[in-house]
Amino acid sequence: MAAPLRDPPALHDRALQDLSFIRRTMEGASSFTDVPGWGLVAVGVSAIGAAALASRQPTAAAWIGVWLVEAVVGVAIGGGAMWRKIRRNASRVPGGPLLSVPARKFLFGFWPAILAGAVITFALIDPGTIMLASGEVPRALPGLWLLLFGVGVLTAGAFSVRAVPLMGGAFMLLGAVALLFRGLSGDLLLGLGFGLLQIGFGFWIARRHGG
């Protein structure tokens, strides 16, 4: 005798599976819109202050210290603002994941270049000489910071709104200028990049995609 046919899955179960598949597909194809516009503005303002303060430092160690503190402050402001925006938007979709597929793609695209910049920074700094009064800041450092930050933003911006990759390209261009024309003031270029560029793009993002 032929084996009995299995009971077909319930209609509502198949509908739920189809809806889940459609939701995952749409989520994967969507853009990451949780870049905090006003957070970028706040980071830009702090960077301008850091550029002004760093330009007055008498030693290379003090100069690097100012920018390392600014890096921590920038991560705290920008990361905190982004986290609040992600949580606010996630709360509008009950039962949805806190980190969407576009958010994970954005973060994985951004951080490798930033971590590479941190490693290169500590590789270029000689602890034995940087603490001396005659110690000098590696001349390539401002350009490398701008260039690698731009690489991270441009890569992550492939999964975000149009303003983000444009900002990354602007950072890369400024970093290239800093590396090719080393006679220019590093503090001026860092202030233009991490300060004015982020303020300008932050206003753009805040107006079009929310703060």
MIDOSE-1310 file (N, C-alpha, C; in nm, 2 decimals, decimal comma, always signed):
residues 211
maap	+0,09/-0,12/+0,00/+0,00/+0,00/+0,00/+0,09/+0,12/+0,00; +0,04/+0,22/-0,07/+0,11/+0,35/-0,08/+0,11/+0,42/+0,06; +0,22/+0,48/+0,09/+0,23/+0,55/+0,22/+0,13/+0,67/+0,22; +0,07/+0,70/+0,33/-0,02/+0,81/+0,33/+0,05/+0,94/+0,31
lrdp	-0,02/+1,03/+0,24/+0,04/+1,16/+0,21/+0,05/+1,24/+0,34; +0,16/+1,32/+0,36/+0,17/+1,40/+0,47/+0,07/+1,52/+0,46; +0,02/+1,56/+0,58/-0,07/+1,67/+0,58/+0,00/+1,80/+0,53; -0,06/+1,87/+0,44/+0,01/+2,00/+0,39/+0,02/+2,10/+0,51
palh	+0,12/+2,18/+0,50/+0,13/+2,28/+0,61/+0,01/+2,37/+0,61; -0,02/+2,42/+0,73/-0,14/+2,51/+0,74/-0,11/+2,63/+0,66; -0,22/+2,69/+0,62/-0,21/+2,81/+0,53/-0,15/+2,92/+0,60; -0,19/+2,94/+0,73/-0,13/+3,06/+0,80/+0,02/+3,04/+0,82
dral	+0,07/+2,92/+0,84/+0,21/+2,89/+0,86/+0,29/+2,93/+0,73; +0,24/+2,89/+0,62/+0,30/+2,93/+0,49/+0,30/+3,08/+0,47; +0,19/+3,14/+0,51/+0,18/+3,29/+0,49/+0,29/+3,36/+0,58; +0,30/+3,31/+0,71/+0,40/+3,37/+0,80/+0,54/+3,35/+0,74
qdls	+0,57/+3,23/+0,68/+0,70/+3,21/+0,63/+0,73/+3,30/+0,51; +0,63/+3,32/+0,43/+0,64/+3,40/+0,31/+0,67/+3,55/+0,36; +0,59/+3,59/+0,45/+0,61/+3,73/+0,50/+0,74/+3,75/+0,57; +0,79/+3,65/+0,64/+0,93/+3,66/+0,70/+1,03/+3,67/+0,59
firr	+1,02/+3,59/+0,48/+1,11/+3,60/+0,37/+1,11/+3,73/+0,31; +0,99/+3,79/+0,28/+0,98/+3,92/+0,22/+1,04/+4,02/+0,31; +1,01/+4,01/+0,44/+1,07/+4,11/+0,53/+1,22/+4,11/+0,53; +1,28/+3,99/+0,53/+1,43/+3,98/+0,53/+1,49/+4,04/+0,40
tmeg	+1,42/+4,01/+0,29/+1,47/+4,06/+0,16/+1,46/+4,21/+0,15; +1,35/+4,27/+0,20/+1,34/+4,41/+0,19/+1,43/+4,48/+0,29; +1,46/+4,42/+0,40/+1,55/+4,47/+0,50/+1,69/+4,48/+0,45; +1,73/+4,37/+0,38/+1,86/+4,36/+0,32/+1,89/+4,46/+0,21
assf	+1,78/+4,49/+0,14/+1,79/+4,58/+0,03/+1,78/+4,73/+0,07; +1,74/+4,76/+0,19/+1,72/+4,89/+0,23/+1,85/+4,96/+0,27; +1,84/+5,09/+0,29/+1,96/+5,17/+0,33/+1,96/+5,19/+0,48; +2,08/+5,21/+0,53/+2,10/+5,25/+0,67/+2,08/+5,40/+0,69
tdvp	+1,97/+5,44/+0,75/+1,94/+5,58/+0,76/+1,95/+5,63/+0,90; +2,02/+5,56/+0,99/+2,04/+5,60/+1,13/+2,17/+5,68/+1,16; +2,23/+5,73/+1,05/+2,35/+5,81/+1,07/+2,30/+5,94/+1,14; +2,35/+5,98/+1,26/+2,29/+6,09/+1,33/+2,35/+6,23/+1,28
gwgl	+2,26/+6,30/+1,22/+2,30/+6,43/+1,16/+2,35/+6,53/+1,27; +2,27/+6,54/+1,37/+2,31/+6,64/+1,48/+2,43/+6,59/+1,56; +2,44/+6,45/+1,56/+2,56/+6,40/+1,63/+2,69/+6,43/+1,55; +2,68/+6,43/+1,41/+2,79/+6,47/+1,33/+2,83/+6,62/+1,36
vavg	+2,72/+6,70/+1,37/+2,75/+6,84/+1,39/+2,82/+6,86/+1,53; +2,78/+6,79/+1,63/+2,84/+6,80/+1,76/+2,99/+6,76/+1,75; +3,01/+6,65/+1,68/+3,15/+6,60/+1,67/+3,23/+6,70/+1,59; +3,18/+6,76/+1,49/+3,25/+6,87/+1,41/+3,29/+6,99/+1,50
vsai	+3,19/+7,03/+1,58/+3,22/+7,14/+1,67/+3,34/+7,11/+1,77; +3,33/+6,99/+1,82/+3,44/+6,95/+1,92/+3,57/+6,94/+1,84; +3,57/+6,89/+1,71/+3,70/+6,88/+1,64/+3,76/+7,02/+1,61; +3,67/+7,12/+1,58/+3,73/+7,25/+1,56/+3,80/+7,30/+1,68
gaaa	+3,73/+7,28/+1,80/+3,80/+7,32/+1,92/+3,93/+7,24/+1,95; +3,93/+7,11/+1,91/+4,05/+7,04/+1,93/+4,16/+7,09/+1,83; +4,13/+7,13/+1,71/+4,23/+7,18/+1,62/+4,29/+7,31/+1,67; +4,20/+7,40/+1,73/+4,25/+7,52/+1,78/+4,34/+7,49/+1,90
lasr	+4,31/+7,40/+1,99/+4,38/+7,37/+2,11/+4,52/+7,30/+2,07; +4,51/+7,21/+1,97/+4,63/+7,13/+1,93/+4,74/+7,23/+1,87; +4,69/+7,33/+1,80/+4,79/+7,42/+1,73/+4,87/+7,50/+1,83; +4,82/+7,50/+1,96/+4,89/+7,58/+2,06/+4,98/+7,49/+2,15
qpta	+4,99/+7,36/+2,12/+5,07/+7,28/+2,21/+5,22/+7,29/+2,18; +5,30/+7,29/+2,28/+5,44/+7,32/+2,26/+5,52/+7,19/+2,22; +5,46/+7,07/+2,25/+5,54/+6,95/+2,22/+5,45/+6,85/+2,14; +5,52/+6,76/+2,07/+5,45/+6,66/+1,99/+5,36/+6,57/+2,08
aawi	+5,41/+6,54/+2,19/+5,33/+6,45/+2,28/+5,20/+6,51/+2,32; +5,21/+6,64/+2,35/+5,09/+6,72/+2,39/+4,99/+6,73/+2,27; +5,05/+6,75/+2,15/+4,96/+6,76/+2,03/+4,89/+6,63/+2,01; +4,96/+6,51/+2,01/+4,90/+6,38/+1,99/+4,80/+6,35/+2,10
gvwl	+4,83/+6,40/+2,22/+4,74/+6,37/+2,33/+4,60/+6,44/+2,31; +4,61/+6,57/+2,26/+4,48/+6,64/+2,23/+4,40/+6,57/+2,13; +4,46/+6,52/+2,02/+4,38/+6,45/+1,91/+4,34/+6,31/+1,96; +4,41/+6,25/+2,04/+4,36/+6,12/+2,09/+4,24/+6,13/+2,18
veav	+4,25/+6,24/+2,26/+4,13/+6,27/+2,35/+4,01/+6,31/+2,26; +4,04/+6,38/+2,16/+3,93/+6,42/+2,06/+3,87/+6,30/+2,00; +3,95/+6,20/+1,96/+3,90/+6,08/+1,90/+3,81/+6,00/+2,00; +3,84/+6,00/+2,12/+3,76/+5,93/+2,22/+3,63/+6,01/+2,24
vgva	+3,64/+6,14/+2,24/+3,52/+6,23/+2,26/+3,43/+6,21/+2,13; +3,49/+6,21/+2,01/+3,41/+6,19/+1,89/+3,34/+6,06/+1,89; +3,41/+5,95/+1,93/+3,34/+5,82/+1,93/+3,23/+5,82/+2,03; +3,25/+5,88/+2,14/+3,14/+5,89/+2,24/+3,02/+5,96/+2,20
iggg	+3,04/+6,08/+2,14/+2,93/+6,16/+2,09/+2,86/+6,10/+1,97; +2,94/+6,06/+1,87/+2,88/+6,00/+1,75/+2,82/+5,87/+1,77; +2,89/+5,78/+1,85/+2,83/+5,65/+1,88/+2,71/+5,66/+1,96; +2,71/+5,75/+2,06/+2,59/+5,76/+2,15/+2,47/+5,81/+2,07
amwr	+2,49/+5,91/+1,98/+2,38/+5,97/+1,90/+2,33/+5,86/+1,81; +2,42/+5,78/+1,75/+2,37/+5,68/+1,65/+2,29/+5,57/+1,73; +2,34/+5,53/+1,85/+2,27/+5,43/+1,92/+2,13/+5,47/+1,96; +2,12/+5,60/+2,00/+1,99/+5,65/+2,04/+1,89/+5,65/+1,92
kirr	+1,95/+5,69/+1,80/+1,86/+5,69/+1,68/+1,82/+5,55/+1,64; +1,92/+5,45/+1,65/+1,88/+5,32/+1,62/+1,78/+5,26/+1,71; +1,79/+5,29/+1,84/+1,69/+5,24/+1,93/+1,55/+5,30/+1,91; +1,55/+5,43/+1,88/+1,43/+5,50/+1,86/+1,36/+5,44/+1,74
nasr	+1,43/+5,42/+1,63/+1,37/+5,37/+1,51/+1,33/+5,22/+1,52; +1,41/+5,15/+1,60/+1,38/+5,00/+1,62/+1,25/+4,99/+1,70; +1,22/+5,08/+1,79/+1,10/+5,07/+1,88/+0,98/+5,09/+1,80; +0,99/+5,14/+1,68/+0,87/+5,16/+1,59/+0,83/+5,03/+1,52
vpgg	+0,91/+4,93/+1,53/+0,88/+4,80/+1,47/+0,88/+4,69/+1,58; +0,77/+4,67/+1,64/+0,77/+4,57/+1,75/+0,82/+4,43/+1,70; +0,90/+4,37/+1,78/+0,95/+4,24/+1,75/+1,07/+4,24/+1,66; +1,11/+4,35/+1,60/+1,22/+4,35/+1,50/+1,35/+4,36/+1,57
plls	+1,46/+4,32/+1,50/+1,59/+4,32/+1,56/+1,64/+4,47/+1,59; +1,72/+4,48/+1,69/+1,77/+4,61/+1,72/+1,87/+4,66/+1,61; +1,96/+4,57/+1,57/+2,05/+4,60/+1,46/+2,00/+4,54/+1,33; +1,95/+4,62/+1,24/+1,90/+4,56/+1,12/+2,02/+4,52/+1,03
vpar	+1,99/+4,45/+0,92/+2,09/+4,41/+0,82/+2,17/+4,53/+0,77; +2,11/+4,64/+0,72/+2,19/+4,75/+0,68/+2,28/+4,81/+0,79; +2,23/+4,81/+0,91/+2,31/+4,86/+1,02/+2,43/+4,78/+1,04; +2,42/+4,64/+1,04/+2,54/+4,56/+1,05/+2,63/+4,57/+0,94
kflf	+2,58/+4,59/+0,82/+2,67/+4,61/+0,70/+2,74/+4,74/+0,72; +2,67/+4,84/+0,76/+2,74/+4,98/+0,78/+2,85/+4,97/+0,88; +2,83/+4,91/+1,00/+2,93/+4,90/+1,10/+3,05/+4,82/+1,06; +3,02/+4,70/+0,99/+3,13/+4,62/+0,95/+3,21/+4,69/+0,84
gfwp	+3,15/+4,78/+0,76/+3,22/+4,85/+0,66/+3,30/+4,96/+0,71; +3,26/+5,02/+0,83/+3,33/+5,14/+0,88/+3,45/+5,11/+0,97; +3,44/+5,01/+1,06/+3,54/+4,99/+1,16/+3,67/+4,94/+1,11; +3,68/+4,85/+1,01/+3,81/+4,80/+0,97/+3,91/+4,91/+0,94
aila	+3,87/+5,01/+0,86/+3,96/+5,12/+0,83/+4,00/+5,20/+0,95; +3,91/+5,22/+1,05/+3,94/+5,30/+1,17/+4,04/+5,22/+1,25; +4,02/+5,09/+1,27/+4,12/+5,01/+1,34/+4,25/+5,01/+1,28; +4,26/+5,01/+1,14/+4,38/+5,01/+1,07/+4,45/+5,15/+1,10
gavi	+4,38/+5,25/+1,10/+4,43/+5,39/+1,13/+4,49/+5,39/+1,27; +4,43/+5,33/+1,37/+4,48/+5,32/+1,50/+4,61/+5,25/+1,51; +4,62/+5,13/+1,44/+4,74/+5,05/+1,44/+4,86/+5,13/+1,37; +4,83/+5,19/+1,26/+4,93/+5,27/+1,19/+4,98/+5,39/+1,28
tfal	+4,89/+5,45/+1,35/+4,92/+5,56/+1,43/+5,03/+5,52/+1,54; +5,00/+5,41/+1,61/+5,09/+5,37/+1,71/+5,22/+5,31/+1,65; +5,21/+5,26/+1,53/+5,34/+5,22/+1,47/+5,43/+5,33/+1,42; +5,37/+5,44/+1,39/+5,45/+5,56/+1,35/+5,51/+5,64/+1,46
idpg	+5,44/+5,63/+1,58/+5,49/+5,71/+1,69/+5,60/+5,63/+1,77; +5,71/+5,69/+1,79/+5,82/+5,63/+1,86/+5,81/+5,68/+2,01; +5,77/+5,59/+2,10/+5,75/+5,63/+2,24/+5,88/+5,69/+2,30; +6,00/+5,65/+2,25/+6,12/+5,69/+2,31/+6,16/+5,84/+2,27
timl	+6,11/+5,89/+2,16/+6,14/+6,02/+2,12/+6,03/+6,12/+2,13; +5,90/+6,07/+2,12/+5,79/+6,16/+2,11/+5,77/+6,24/+2,24; +5,82/+6,18/+2,36/+5,81/+6,25/+2,48/+5,91/+6,35/+2,50; +6,02/+6,36/+2,42/+6,12/+6,46/+2,43/+6,07/+6,59/+2,38
asge	+6,13/+6,70/+2,43/+6,09/+6,83/+2,39/+6,12/+6,85/+2,24; +6,22/+6,78/+2,19/+6,26/+6,80/+2,05/+6,18/+6,70/+1,96; +6,09/+6,62/+2,02/+6,02/+6,52/+1,94/+5,93/+6,58/+1,84; +5,91/+6,52/+1,73/+5,82/+6,57/+1,62/+5,71/+6,48/+1,59
vpra	+5,60/+6,54/+1,55/+5,48/+6,46/+1,50/+5,51/+6,40/+1,36; +5,49/+6,28/+1,34/+5,51/+6,22/+1,20/+5,42/+6,31/+1,10; +5,49/+6,36/+1,00/+5,42/+6,45/+0,91/+5,31/+6,39/+0,83; +5,31/+6,26/+0,82/+5,21/+6,19/+0,74/+5,08/+6,16/+0,82
lpgl	+5,09/+6,19/+0,96/+4,98/+6,14/+1,04/+4,85/+6,21/+1,01; +4,84/+6,34/+1,00/+4,71/+6,40/+0,97/+4,65/+6,35/+0,84; +4,73/+6,34/+0,73/+4,68/+6,29/+0,61/+4,63/+6,14/+0,62; +4,70/+6,06/+0,69/+4,66/+5,92/+0,71/+4,52/+5,91/+0,79
wlll	+4,51/+6,00/+0,89/+4,38/+6,00/+0,97/+4,27/+6,03/+0,88; +4,28/+6,14/+0,80/+4,18/+6,18/+0,71/+4,15/+6,08/+0,60; +4,25/+6,02/+0,54/+4,23/+5,93/+0,43/+4,16/+5,80/+0,48; +4,21/+5,74/+0,59/+4,15/+5,62/+0,64/+4,01/+5,64/+0,70
fgvg	+3,99/+5,75/+0,76/+3,85/+5,78/+0,80/+3,76/+5,79/+0,68; +3,81/+5,86/+0,58/+3,73/+5,86/+0,45/+3,70/+5,73/+0,39; +3,80/+5,64/+0,40/+3,78/+5,50/+0,34/+3,67/+5,43/+0,42; +3,68/+5,44/+0,55/+3,57/+5,38/+0,63/+3,43/+5,43/+0,61
vlta	+3,42/+5,57/+0,60/+3,29/+5,63/+0,57/+3,24/+5,60/+0,43; +3,33/+5,60/+0,33/+3,29/+5,57/+0,20/+3,25/+5,42/+0,18; +3,32/+5,33/+0,25/+3,28/+5,19/+0,24/+3,15/+5,16/+0,31; +3,14/+5,22/+0,43/+3,01/+5,20/+0,50/+2,90/+5,27/+0,43
gafs	+2,93/+5,38/+0,37/+2,83/+5,46/+0,30/+2,76/+5,39/+0,18; +2,82/+5,28/+0,14/+2,76/+5,21/+0,03/+2,63/+5,15/+0,07; +2,61/+5,14/+0,21/+2,48/+5,08/+0,26/+2,40/+5,19/+0,33; +2,43/+5,32/+0,30/+2,36/+5,42/+0,37/+2,31/+5,52/+0,26
vrav	+2,26/+5,64/+0,31/+2,21/+5,74/+0,23/+2,32/+5,81/+0,15; +2,29/+5,88/+0,04/+2,39/+5,93/-0,05/+2,49/+6,03/+0,01; +2,45/+6,10/+0,12/+2,54/+6,20/+0,18/+2,66/+6,13/+0,24; +2,64/+6,01/+0,29/+2,75/+5,95/+0,36/+2,87/+5,91/+0,27
plmg	+2,85/+5,84/+0,16/+2,96/+5,81/+0,07/+3,02/+5,94/+0,02; +2,94/+6,04/-0,01/+3,00/+6,17/-0,05/+3,09/+6,23/+0,05; +3,05/+6,22/+0,18/+3,14/+6,27/+0,29/+3,27/+6,19/+0,29; +3,26/+6,06/+0,27/+3,38/+5,98/+0,27/+3,47/+6,02/+0,16
gafm	+3,42/+6,04/+0,04/+3,50/+6,08/-0,07/+3,57/+6,22/-0,04; +3,50/+6,31/+0,02/+3,56/+6,44/+0,06/+3,67/+6,42/+0,16; +3,65/+6,33/+0,25/+3,76/+6,31/+0,35/+3,88/+6,25/+0,28; +3,86/+6,16/+0,19/+3,97/+6,09/+0,11/+4,05/+6,20/+0,03
llga	+3,97/+6,29/-0,03/+4,04/+6,39/-0,11/+4,12/+6,48/-0,02; +4,07/+6,52/+0,09/+4,14/+6,61/+0,19/+4,26/+6,53/+0,24; +4,25/+6,41/+0,27/+4,36/+6,33/+0,32/+4,47/+6,32/+0,21; +4,43/+6,30/+0,08/+4,53/+6,30/-0,02/+4,61/+6,43/-0,03
vall	+4,53/+6,54/-0,02/+4,60/+6,67/-0,02/+4,70/+6,69/+0,09; +4,66/+6,64/+0,21/+4,75/+6,65/+0,33/+4,87/+6,57/+0,31; +4,86/+6,45/+0,24/+4,98/+6,36/+0,22/+5,07/+6,41/+0,11; +5,01/+6,47/+0,01/+5,09/+6,52/-0,11/+5,15/+6,66/-0,08
frgl	+5,09/+6,74/-0,01/+5,13/+6,87/+0,02/+5,16/+6,89/+0,17; +5,27/+6,83/+0,22/+5,29/+6,83/+0,36/+5,33/+6,96/+0,42; +5,35/+7,06/+0,34/+5,38/+7,19/+0,40/+5,25/+7,26/+0,46; +5,13/+7,21/+0,42/+5,01/+7,26/+0,48/+5,00/+7,23/+0,63
sgdl	+4,93/+7,31/+0,70/+4,91/+7,29/+0,84/+4,82/+7,17/+0,86; +4,87/+7,08/+0,94/+4,79/+6,96/+0,98/+4,67/+6,99/+1,06; +4,68/+7,09/+1,15/+4,57/+7,13/+1,23/+4,46/+7,19/+1,15; +4,50/+7,27/+1,05/+4,40/+7,33/+0,96/+4,33/+7,23/+0,88
llgl	+4,40/+7,13/+0,83/+4,33/+7,03/+0,75/+4,24/+6,94/+0,83; +4,29/+6,90/+0,95/+4,21/+6,82/+1,05/+4,09/+6,90/+1,09; +4,10/+7,03/+1,11/+3,98/+7,11/+1,15/+3,88/+7,12/+1,03; +3,94/+7,13/+0,91/+3,85/+7,13/+0,79/+3,77/+7,00/+0,78
gfgl	+3,85/+6,89/+0,79/+3,79/+6,76/+0,77/+3,69/+6,72/+0,88; +3,75/+6,69/+1,00/+3,67/+6,65/+1,11/+3,58/+6,75/+1,17; +3,61/+6,88/+1,14/+3,52/+6,99/+1,18/+3,42/+7,03/+1,08; +3,46/+7,11/+0,98/+3,37/+7,17/+0,89/+3,29/+7,07/+0,80
lqig	+3,37/+6,97/+0,75/+3,30/+6,87/+0,67/+3,19/+6,80/+0,75; +3,22/+6,76/+0,87/+3,12/+6,68/+0,94/+3,00/+6,77/+0,98; +3,03/+6,90/+1,01/+2,92/+6,99/+1,04/+2,83/+7,01/+0,92; +2,89/+7,03/+0,80/+2,81/+7,05/+0,68/+2,73/+6,93/+0,64
fgfw	+2,79/+6,81/+0,64/+2,72/+6,69/+0,61/+2,62/+6,66/+0,72; +2,65/+6,69/+0,84/+2,56/+6,66/+0,95/+2,43/+6,74/+0,94; +2,44/+6,87/+0,90/+2,32/+6,95/+0,87/+2,24/+6,89/+0,76; +2,31/+6,85/+0,65/+2,24/+6,79/+0,54/+2,16/+6,66/+0,58
iarr	+2,23/+6,58/+0,65/+2,16/+6,45/+0,70/+2,05/+6,48/+0,79; +2,07/+6,57/+0,89/+1,97/+6,60/+0,98/+1,84/+6,66/+0,92; +1,86/+6,74/+0,82/+1,74/+6,80/+0,75/+1,67/+6,70/+0,66; +1,74/+6,61/+0,60/+1,67/+6,52/+0,51/+1,63/+6,38/+0,57
hgg	+1,71/+6,34/+0,67/+1,68/+6,21/+0,73/+1,66/+6,21/+0,88; +1,65/+6,32/+0,94/+1,63/+6,33/+1,08/+1,75/+6,33/+1,16; +1,75/+6,39/+1,28/+1,87/+6,40/+1,36/+1,91/+6,27/+1,42
